[in-house]
Amino acid sequence: MRVEKLQQVAVAALEDIKARDIAVFDVRHQTSLYDSMIIASADSNRQVKALANHVREKVKEAGGEILGVEGED
C-alpha cells in the first residue's frame, strides 16, 4: 500500500471516532525507519484504545498489513 493512501486511511479512521489535533509529519529526513508519523489526541485511555483499534481495522480493510502492535497495556 502506498504511503499516501495509508495516511488517508489512518486519518479518516481517526476522524471517524473523533480524534482531536490530528497531525501528519513527514519524517523521511529524520529517520530511515519511517516515512511519516501521525499523532492524534483523545479524551481518555479508553478512547485512545478505541482509536488504535479502529485505525488497525480500517488499514486491514484497505489492504494494508499490520506487522505488530506495541503498548496496548
C-alpha positions as CSV (number, residue, x, y, z in Angstrom):
1,M,0.0,0.0,0.0
2,R,1.3,3.4,-0.9
3,V,2.2,5.8,1.9
4,E,-0.2,8.5,0.8
5,K,-3.1,6.0,0.7
6,L,-2.1,4.6,4.1
7,Q,-2.1,8.1,5.6
8,Q,-5.5,8.9,4.2
9,V,-7.0,5.7,5.6
10,A,-5.4,6.3,9.0
11,V,-6.5,9.9,9.2
12,A,-10.0,9.1,8.1
13,A,-10.2,6.4,10.7
14,L,-9.1,8.8,13.4
15,E,-11.7,11.4,12.3
16,D,-14.4,8.7,12.3
17,I,-14.3,8.4,16.0
18,K,-13.5,12.0,17.0
19,A,-9.7,12.1,17.5
20,R,-8.5,15.6,18.2
21,D,-5.4,17.5,17.0
22,I,-4.6,15.1,14.2
23,A,-1.2,15.9,12.7
24,V,0.8,14.2,9.9
25,F,4.5,14.7,9.8
26,D,7.0,13.8,7.0
27,V,9.9,12.3,8.9
28,R,11.9,10.8,5.9
29,H,14.7,13.3,6.6
30,Q,14.9,12.5,10.3
31,T,14.9,8.7,10.2
32,S,15.2,5.8,7.8
33,L,12.7,3.8,9.8
34,Y,9.5,5.7,8.8
35,D,8.2,7.9,6.0
36,S,5.6,9.7,8.1
37,M,4.2,9.9,11.6
38,I,0.6,10.6,12.6
39,I,-0.2,11.9,16.0
40,A,-3.7,12.5,17.5
41,S,-5.2,13.3,20.9
42,A,-8.1,11.7,22.8
43,D,-10.0,12.5,25.9
44,S,-9.4,9.2,27.8
45,N,-7.4,6.0,27.8
46,R,-10.5,4.1,26.6
47,Q,-10.8,6.4,23.6
48,V,-7.1,6.0,22.8
49,K,-7.5,2.2,22.6
50,A,-10.6,2.6,20.5
51,L,-8.8,4.9,18.1
52,A,-5.9,2.5,17.8
53,N,-8.2,-0.5,17.2
54,H,-10.3,1.4,14.6
55,V,-7.2,2.5,12.7
56,R,-5.9,-1.1,12.6
57,E,-9.3,-2.4,11.3
58,K,-9.5,0.3,8.6
59,V,-5.9,-0.3,7.4
60,K,-6.6,-4.1,7.2
61,E,-9.9,-3.4,5.3
62,A,-7.9,-1.2,2.8
63,G,-5.4,-4.0,2.2
64,G,-2.7,-2.8,4.4
65,E,-0.6,-5.1,6.6
66,I,-0.2,-4.8,10.3
67,L,3.3,-6.0,11.3
68,G,3.0,-5.6,15.0
69,V,1.2,-3.8,17.9
70,E,3.0,-2.5,20.9
71,G,2.0,-0.7,24.1
72,E,-1.7,-1.7,24.4
73,D,-1.4,-2.4,28.1
